[in-house]
Amino acid sequence: MLMFPRKSSSMLAAAASVIALSLAAGCQAPQPAATAAPASVQLQPYTAPDQSASAGVPSGWQVTSGQQTVIAMTGPGGAALTLGNTIVAQNAAFQPGKKGANGADLSMPYTATLAQKFTMIIQQGAAVSGKPTPQVIITSSTPIQLPPAVGECARFVASVSGEQGSMKLLAVLCSLRLDSGGAYKNISLMAQAPVAVADQAAPTAQAVFQSYRIPATWLQKKLAPFNAPPAASSAADMKQANAIMQSTMAGEAAANNSANCFDLSVLRGTPTALLPRSCGGNAP
């Protein structure tokens, strides 16, 4: 997988996590994740040692890492998936193979489309690994409902040709809001498999994605800005102190709603008509 796993200090400040993505056979556009895994796929429960995330592991698959809400596993025939990866971008021109400023994984224009960001992230992953630039062909892009205050998300179906040969890739990418330091988080779920086994791996990968969960407290941490907002100046009087307190409470309420909307829309695949109005849906 062309991923950028981050250590704890970055992940605690890292953006909204994880998205319910389904690995559909062939080049069919993925559908919103169902609440239950396909009955034919048996999963063994797995929880990351730090309790930050959980997912089901199919027979024949092996978890290779699990921490800071990121779970990665490999399966038969070269299939692999990564759940909840966070890629921090600095708002600047893309330069393959180069890190961004202030600890960012890469430089990438914030105004780029999600499809362009998806392609640049894959190319950056290859470049930092010393591999040739892969050819990325996006065959399907489907937006996911998410409040604009959180960011934007979409599901992608793509073919990637590179050093490993031709792979089929299905992913969800969420690009979060730009923070005060000029950085922004990109959260992904990705599954890939060689063309020869992609159709066979599809139902299994779909079941794993549907089983993925993040506790609310960890999800809020992932939704937090990479660069913390500037500290408020010390209160000179009670009025200023009250204003700071009210602002802090409003920020906490917004974070709670963002985490709830992300969980409903991205992780659980709730249809727009059933989402609450605070998440851009029609339900009370």
URKA-V572575 format. One record per run of one state. SS is the DSSP state (H for helix, E for strand, C for the rest). FROM is the first residue (numbers start at 0). TO is the last residue. If there is no record, write none. Layout:
# URKA-V572575
ss=SS from=FROM to=TO
ss=SS from=FROM to=TO
This chain:
# URKA-V572575
ss=C from=0 to=6
ss=H from=7 to=11
ss=C from=12 to=41
ss=E from=42 to=46
ss=C from=47 to=52
ss=E from=53 to=57
ss=C from=58 to=60
ss=E from=61 to=66
ss=C from=67 to=68
ss=E from=69 to=73
ss=C from=74 to=74
ss=H from=75 to=77
ss=C from=78 to=78
ss=E from=79 to=89
ss=C from=90 to=99
ss=H from=100 to=102
ss=C from=103 to=104
ss=E from=105 to=106
ss=C from=107 to=112
ss=H from=113 to=127
ss=C from=128 to=133
ss=E from=134 to=143
ss=C from=144 to=149
ss=E from=150 to=161
ss=C from=162 to=163
ss=E from=164 to=175
ss=C from=176 to=181
ss=E from=182 to=193
ss=H from=194 to=210
ss=C from=211 to=211
ss=E from=212 to=212
ss=C from=213 to=214
ss=H from=215 to=222
ss=C from=223 to=236
ss=H from=237 to=266
ss=C from=267 to=270
ss=H from=271 to=273
ss=C from=274 to=274
ss=E from=275 to=275
ss=H from=276 to=278
ss=C from=279 to=281
ss=E from=282 to=282
ss=C from=283 to=283
